[in-house]
Amino acid sequence: MKRLHVLCLLGLGLCLAGNLPAANTGSAFYGDAPDDHHPWAVHDHNRPQPKLVTPGSFSTQEVPGKPPSDAIVLFDGSDLSKWEADEGNGVPTKWVVKNGAMECVPGSGYIRTKDKFGDIQLHVEWSAPTRVEGESQGRGNSGVFLMGLVEVQVLDNYNNPTYADGFAASVYGQHPPYANALRAPGEFQVYDIVFRRPIYKDGKLADPGYVTVFENGVCVQDHSIIEGPTGHMGRARPQSFPEAGPLKLQDHGNPVRYRNIWYRPLPKRISEGSTDGYLTTEATTAKRKEIAAMIREDAAKLKDPNNPLPELLRLTESLVYDINEDAADRAKTLAAQYWAGIEELPTDKLNAKKDELKHLRDVTRYLARFKIISEDAEEKVTLEKVVKEHGWDKK
């Protein structure tokens, strides 16, 4: 057992691996390691857990569904307190609430939310008038204007053709829907929209933005690129978008009704600084340093003069993300303390450390696989030999 002292932090400062977290969220040194474009390991137990959201319920024609628990409700059928006339500044709208739905009063102008937001998942239910009048764009016409700039068309296209890029669920003037999945007029139609606004940096387009639309559960827009603000008759032109804007509903002269309107803010994209996904080398390096600092803080809470291993394991794990000299020096001290205790153990008590030492052997295999240590590193060879000599791998 005398050669086990080499299992301290040498060279790169790496030889041991992290312990399992308290919850079953994965183990350290399990999936592919962080690299130049991914700050997280595959199946990384340090990666934040998804937030808990209680799902809502689906609507029926008679009863609107319940939004998910993290949704921000814009209209629940009771009042228009979160809305105003299009001129803003708190000017009340002339739209009215009837039987749990808001209804456009023709000639009253657009209605818009008092709040502003950017990237969202949006749920909107609308109904064209039961009394069918007009044709093409003159029947049940309205629109859902995302940030007040990008219109997802609302139109009664039930047995009512019109130009393709003006159909219900079109990105107006830009993208026709893939299908016409409307119910009959008078019934409530459901739009579920994922909106990602265009992003500009230093006056240059960094991300064009996208719209995805489900119409009554049917995908009719899939990540459709936003070419710019939508408009009538004119070709869209790319332009910078603000970070946030109101949701607007259009007055196009038809008494279209809306109900059950809610949204969920969406997380940032990579183009806005998100650290989930394929990143630039610079962004990856910065995030790996941040992760390592978080792990070092956690390691400091594990200090125990009688048991150096928990702190050692967590601290060494941090070095896979970022080589920090202070952390490496502290880990060397802890490693020496740990192995001094191992060398003093008689054979019967050494057997009680079997699983621990096998785990460390597996860790060195992992580190060698990702070239953190070499295949013939002394620490790896020694652990392989010790496990083999004691027959700990036999079934």
C-alpha positions as CSV (number, residue, x, y, z in Angstrom):
1,M,0.0,0.0,0.0
2,K,3.0,2.3,0.2
3,R,2.7,3.5,-3.4
4,L,-0.8,4.9,-2.8
5,H,0.7,8.2,-1.7
6,V,1.0,9.1,-5.4
7,L,-2.7,9.6,-5.6
8,C,-2.4,13.2,-4.6
9,L,-3.0,16.1,-7.0
10,L,0.0,16.3,-9.3
11,G,0.7,18.2,-12.5
12,L,-2.8,19.3,-13.6
13,G,-3.9,19.0,-10.0
14,L,-6.3,16.2,-10.7
15,C,-6.7,12.6,-9.7
16,L,-9.8,12.2,-7.7
17,A,-13.5,12.7,-8.4
18,G,-16.6,14.2,-6.9
19,N,-18.9,12.5,-4.5
20,L,-22.6,11.8,-5.3
21,P,-24.9,14.7,-4.3
22,A,-27.5,14.2,-1.7
23,A,-30.3,14.0,-4.1
24,N,-30.3,11.6,-7.1
25,T,-29.4,14.2,-9.6
26,G,-26.6,12.4,-11.3
27,S,-23.0,11.8,-10.3
28,A,-19.8,13.7,-10.9
29,F,-17.5,12.3,-13.7
30,Y,-20.2,10.3,-15.4
31,G,-21.1,11.7,-18.8
32,D,-18.8,13.5,-21.3
33,A,-16.7,16.2,-19.6
34,P,-17.0,19.9,-20.2
35,D,-15.2,21.1,-23.4
36,D,-14.4,24.3,-25.3
37,H,-18.0,24.9,-26.2
38,H,-20.0,23.2,-23.4
39,P,-19.5,24.4,-19.9
40,W,-21.5,21.6,-18.4
41,A,-20.7,17.9,-18.5
42,V,-23.2,15.6,-20.0
43,H,-25.6,14.6,-17.2
44,D,-23.9,17.2,-15.0
45,H,-25.2,17.0,-11.4
46,N,-24.2,20.6,-10.9
47,R,-26.5,21.8,-13.6
48,P,-29.6,23.7,-12.2
49,Q,-32.7,21.6,-11.9
50,P,-35.8,22.6,-14.0
51,K,-38.3,24.7,-12.1
52,L,-41.4,23.0,-11.0
53,V,-44.6,24.0,-12.9
54,T,-48.0,22.6,-12.2
55,P,-49.7,22.0,-15.6
56,G,-53.0,23.6,-16.4
57,S,-56.0,22.1,-18.1
58,F,-57.4,22.1,-21.6
59,S,-60.4,24.3,-22.5
60,T,-63.8,23.1,-23.7
61,Q,-66.2,25.2,-25.7
62,E,-68.1,25.9,-22.6
63,V,-65.3,26.4,-20.1
64,P,-61.9,27.9,-20.6
65,G,-59.0,25.8,-19.3
66,K,-56.8,26.6,-16.3
67,P,-53.4,28.1,-17.0
68,P,-50.1,26.5,-15.7
69,S,-49.0,27.6,-12.3
70,D,-46.3,30.0,-13.5
71,A,-48.5,31.7,-16.2
72,I,-49.2,35.4,-16.0
73,V,-52.9,35.9,-16.7
74,L,-53.8,38.8,-18.9
75,F,-57.5,38.1,-19.2
76,D,-59.5,35.7,-17.1
77,G,-63.0,36.6,-18.3
78,S,-63.8,39.1,-15.5
79,D,-62.4,42.5,-16.4
80,L,-60.0,44.5,-18.6
81,S,-57.9,45.9,-15.8
82,K,-54.7,44.8,-17.5
83,W,-55.6,46.4,-20.8
84,E,-55.9,49.9,-22.2
85,A,-56.7,51.7,-25.5
86,D,-53.9,51.7,-28.1
87,E,-52.9,55.3,-27.3
88,G,-51.7,54.1,-23.9
89,N,-51.1,56.2,-20.8
90,G,-54.0,54.3,-19.1
91,V,-56.7,55.5,-21.5
92,P,-59.5,53.0,-21.0
93,T,-60.5,50.8,-24.0
94,K,-64.0,50.7,-25.4
95,W,-63.9,47.0,-25.8
96,V,-66.4,45.2,-23.6
97,V,-66.6,42.1,-21.5
98,K,-69.6,39.7,-22.2
99,N,-70.1,36.3,-20.8
100,G,-66.5,35.7,-19.9
101,A,-65.0,37.0,-23.1
102,M,-63.7,40.4,-24.2
103,E,-65.3,41.6,-27.4
104,C,-64.1,44.1,-30.0
105,V,-66.3,47.1,-30.5
106,P,-65.9,48.0,-34.1
107,G,-64.4,51.4,-34.6
108,S,-62.9,51.5,-31.1
109,G,-59.3,50.8,-32.1
110,Y,-56.8,48.3,-31.0
111,I,-56.6,47.1,-27.4
112,R,-53.2,46.5,-25.7
113,T,-51.8,45.3,-22.5
114,K,-50.4,47.7,-19.9
115,D,-47.5,45.4,-19.3
116,K,-44.7,44.8,-21.8
117,F,-42.8,41.6,-22.4
118,G,-40.4,40.0,-24.9
119,D,-40.0,36.3,-25.6
120,I,-43.0,34.4,-24.4
121,Q,-45.2,31.3,-24.7
122,L,-48.7,32.9,-25.3
123,H,-52.1,31.3,-25.1
124,V,-55.1,33.0,-26.7
125,E,-58.6,31.8,-27.5
126,W,-60.8,33.7,-30.0
127,S,-64.1,33.3,-31.7
128,A,-65.4,34.8,-34.9
129,P,-69.0,36.0,-34.9
130,T,-71.6,33.3,-35.3
131,R,-73.4,35.4,-37.8
132,V,-71.3,35.0,-41.0
133,E,-70.9,38.2,-43.0
134,G,-68.5,39.2,-45.7
135,E,-65.8,37.1,-47.3
136,S,-62.0,36.8,-47.6
137,Q,-60.4,39.4,-45.2
138,G,-63.8,40.9,-44.4
139,R,-65.0,38.0,-42.2
140,G,-64.1,37.7,-38.5
141,N,-60.9,39.7,-39.0
142,S,-58.6,40.6,-36.1
143,G,-55.0,39.9,-35.1
144,V,-52.7,39.1,-32.3
145,F,-49.8,41.5,-32.4
146,L,-46.7,40.2,-30.6
147,M,-44.8,43.1,-29.0
148,G,-47.3,45.2,-31.1
149,L,-45.1,44.5,-34.1
150,V,-45.6,41.0,-35.4
151,E,-49.2,39.9,-36.3
152,V,-50.5,36.4,-36.1
153,Q,-53.6,36.7,-38.1
154,V,-57.1,36.1,-36.7
155,L,-59.6,35.5,-39.4
156,D,-62.7,33.3,-40.1
157,N,-61.3,31.0,-42.8
158,Y,-63.9,28.3,-42.2
159,N,-65.0,27.7,-45.8
160,N,-63.6,31.1,-46.6
161,P,-60.5,31.3,-48.8
162,T,-58.2,34.3,-48.9
163,Y,-54.6,35.0,-49.9
164,A,-52.3,32.4,-48.3
165,D,-50.2,34.8,-46.2
166,G,-53.3,36.4,-44.7
167,F,-54.9,33.1,-43.5
168,A,-55.7,32.6,-39.8
169,A,-52.5,31.8,-38.0
170,S,-50.3,33.2,-40.7
171,V,-47.5,35.5,-39.7
172,Y,-49.2,38.2,-41.7
173,G,-47.7,38.9,-45.1
174,Q,-44.7,36.7,-44.4
175,H,-45.6,33.0,-43.6
176,P,-48.8,31.2,-44.5
177,P,-49.9,28.5,-42.0
178,Y,-49.1,24.9,-42.9
179,A,-52.8,24.0,-42.6
180,N,-56.3,25.4,-41.9
181,A,-57.3,23.8,-38.7
182,L,-60.2,26.1,-37.8
183,R,-63.5,25.2,-36.2
184,A,-66.8,26.7,-37.3
185,P,-67.5,30.4,-36.6
186,G,-68.9,31.0,-33.1
187,E,-66.7,28.2,-31.7
188,F,-63.6,29.2,-29.8
189,Q,-60.3,28.7,-31.6
190,V,-57.1,28.2,-29.6
191,Y,-53.7,29.7,-30.5
192,D,-50.6,28.5,-28.6
193,I,-47.7,30.7,-29.7
194,V,-44.0,30.6,-29.0
195,F,-42.5,34.0,-29.8
196,R,-38.8,34.8,-30.0
197,R,-38.0,38.4,-30.9
198,P,-35.2,39.5,-33.2
199,I,-32.0,40.4,-31.4
200,Y,-29.5,43.0,-32.7
201,K,-26.1,43.6,-31.3
202,D,-24.1,46.7,-32.2
203,G,-26.6,47.4,-35.0
204,K,-26.2,43.9,-36.5
205,L,-28.6,41.1,-36.5
206,A,-27.5,38.4,-34.0
207,D,-30.7,36.3,-34.1
208,P,-33.6,36.8,-36.5
209,G,-36.3,35.7,-34.1
210,Y,-39.0,33.1,-34.7
211,V,-42.7,32.3,-34.3
212,T,-44.2,28.9,-33.7
213,V,-48.0,28.5,-33.7
214,F,-50.3,25.7,-32.8
215,E,-53.9,26.2,-34.0
216,N,-56.4,24.1,-32.1
217,G,-53.5,21.7,-31.3
218,V,-52.2,21.6,-34.9
219,C,-48.7,22.9,-35.6
220,V,-49.2,25.5,-38.4
221,Q,-46.0,27.6,-37.9
222,D,-42.7,25.9,-36.9
223,H,-39.9,28.3,-36.0
224,S,-40.9,30.6,-38.8
225,I,-38.2,33.4,-39.2
226,I,-39.4,36.9,-38.4
227,E,-38.4,39.1,-41.4
228,G,-39.3,42.3,-39.6
229,P,-42.5,44.0,-38.4
230,T,-45.6,42.7,-40.3
231,G,-47.7,45.0,-42.5
232,H,-50.3,45.2,-45.2
233,M,-49.2,45.0,-48.9
234,G,-45.6,46.0,-48.2
235,R,-42.6,43.6,-47.9
236,A,-41.2,43.3,-44.4
237,R,-37.9,44.9,-43.7
238,P,-35.5,43.8,-40.9
239,Q,-35.2,46.3,-38.1
240,S,-34.1,46.4,-34.5
241,F,-36.8,45.3,-31.9
242,P,-37.0,46.7,-28.4
243,E,-36.5,44.3,-25.5
244,A,-40.2,44.4,-24.6
245,G,-43.5,45.5,-26.0
246,P,-47.2,45.2,-25.4
247,L,-49.5,42.5,-26.7
248,K,-52.1,44.1,-29.0
249,L,-55.4,42.8,-30.3
250,Q,-56.7,44.3,-33.5
251,D,-59.9,46.1,-34.3
252,H,-60.6,45.3,-37.9
253,G,-64.3,46.1,-37.8
254,N,-65.5,42.7,-36.7
255,P,-66.9,41.9,-33.2
256,V,-64.3,39.1,-32.6
257,R,-64.3,37.7,-29.0
258,Y,-61.3,36.7,-26.9
259,R,-60.9,34.7,-23.7
260,N,-58.4,32.9,-21.5
261,I,-55.3,34.9,-22.4
262,W,-52.1,34.2,-20.6
263,Y,-48.3,34.0,-21.1
264,R,-45.1,32.5,-19.7
265,P,-41.8,34.4,-20.1
266,L,-39.2,32.3,-21.8
267,P,-35.6,32.0,-20.8
268,K,-32.8,33.7,-22.6
269,R,-31.3,32.3,-25.8
270,I,-27.6,31.9,-26.4
271,S,-27.6,35.1,-28.4
272,E,-28.7,36.9,-25.2
273,G,-26.2,35.2,-22.9
274,S,-27.8,31.9,-22.0
275,T,-25.3,29.2,-21.0
276,D,-27.3,26.2,-22.1
277,G,-26.2,24.9,-25.5
278,Y,-23.3,25.3,-27.8
279,L,-21.4,28.4,-26.7
280,T,-18.5,30.4,-28.0
281,T,-15.1,29.5,-26.4
282,E,-15.1,32.8,-24.5
283,A,-18.6,32.3,-23.1
284,T,-17.8,28.7,-22.2
285,T,-14.6,29.6,-20.4
286,A,-16.4,32.3,-18.4
287,K,-19.2,29.9,-17.4
288,R,-16.8,27.2,-16.4
289,K,-15.0,29.6,-14.1
290,E,-18.4,30.5,-12.5
291,I,-19.3,26.8,-12.0
292,A,-15.9,26.1,-10.5
293,A,-16.3,29.0,-8.0
294,M,-19.7,27.7,-7.0
295,I,-18.3,24.2,-6.4
296,R,-15.4,25.6,-4.4
297,E,-17.9,27.5,-2.1
298,D,-19.7,24.2,-1.6
299,A,-16.4,22.4,-0.8
300,A,-15.6,24.9,1.9
301,K,-18.8,23.9,3.7
302,L,-17.5,20.3,3.9
303,K,-14.4,20.9,6.0
304,D,-13.9,18.2,8.6
305,P,-10.6,17.7,10.3
306,N,-11.5,14.0,10.9
307,N,-12.6,13.2,7.4
308,P,-10.9,15.1,4.6
309,L,-12.5,13.1,1.7
310,P,-15.8,14.9,1.2
311,E,-14.1,18.3,0.9
312,L,-11.3,16.8,-1.2
313,L,-13.7,15.1,-3.7
314,R,-15.8,18.3,-4.2
315,L,-12.8,20.5,-4.4
316,T,-11.1,18.3,-7.0
317,E,-14.3,18.3,-9.0
318,S,-14.1,22.0,-9.3
319,L,-10.7,21.7,-11.0
320,V,-12.3,19.9,-14.0
321,Y,-14.1,23.2,-14.8
322,D,-11.3,25.6,-14.0
323,I,-7.7,25.1,-12.7
324,N,-7.4,27.3,-9.7
325,E,-4.0,27.2,-7.9
326,D,-5.4,27.8,-4.4
327,A,-7.9,25.0,-4.9
328,A,-5.2,22.7,-6.2
329,D,-2.9,23.4,-3.2
330,R,-5.7,22.8,-0.8
331,A,-6.6,19.6,-2.5
332,K,-3.0,18.4,-2.3
333,T,-3.0,18.9,1.4
334,L,-6.3,17.1,1.9
335,A,-5.1,14.2,-0.4
336,A,-1.9,13.7,1.6
337,Q,-4.1,13.6,4.8
338,Y,-6.5,11.1,3.3
339,W,-3.8,8.7,2.0
340,A,-1.8,8.8,5.2
341,G,-4.9,7.4,6.9
342,I,-5.3,4.7,4.2
343,E,-1.7,3.5,4.5
344,E,-2.1,2.9,8.2
345,L,-5.1,0.5,7.8
346,P,-4.6,-3.2,8.4
347,T,-5.9,-5.5,5.7
348,D,-9.2,-6.3,7.3
349,K,-10.1,-2.6,7.6
350,L,-8.8,-1.9,4.1
351,N,-11.4,-4.2,2.7
352,A,-14.0,-1.9,4.2
353,K,-12.7,0.8,1.9
354,K,-13.2,-1.4,-1.2
355,D,-16.1,0.5,-2.7
356,E,-14.4,3.8,-2.0
357,L,-11.1,2.7,-3.7
358,K,-13.0,1.1,-6.6
359,H,-14.8,4.4,-7.1
360,L,-11.5,6.3,-7.2
361,R,-10.1,3.7,-9.7
362,D,-13.2,4.4,-11.9
363,V,-12.6,8.1,-11.6
364,T,-9.0,7.8,-12.9
365,R,-10.4,5.9,-15.8
366,Y,-12.8,8.7,-16.5
367,L,-10.0,11.3,-16.2
368,A,-7.8,9.3,-18.6
369,R,-10.6,9.0,-21.1
370,F,-10.8,12.8,-21.3
371,K,-7.0,13.2,-21.3
372,I,-7.0,14.9,-17.9
373,I,-4.4,12.3,-16.9
374,S,-2.6,9.9,-19.1
375,E,-3.5,6.2,-19.5
376,D,-0.3,5.2,-17.8
377,A,-0.5,7.8,-15.0
378,E,1.0,6.2,-11.9
379,E,-2.1,7.0,-9.8
380,K,-4.3,5.1,-12.3
381,V,-1.9,2.2,-12.7
382,T,-1.6,1.8,-8.9
383,L,-5.4,1.8,-8.3
384,E,-5.9,-0.7,-11.1
385,K,-3.3,-2.9,-9.4
386,V,-4.7,-2.6,-5.9
387,V,-8.2,-3.4,-7.0
388,K,-7.0,-6.4,-9.0
389,E,-4.7,-7.7,-6.3
390,H,-7.6,-7.8,-3.8
391,G,-10.0,-9.3,-6.3
392,W,-12.5,-6.5,-5.7
393,D,-13.8,-6.7,-9.3
394,K,-14.8,-10.3,-9.1
395,K,-18.5,-11.1,-9.0
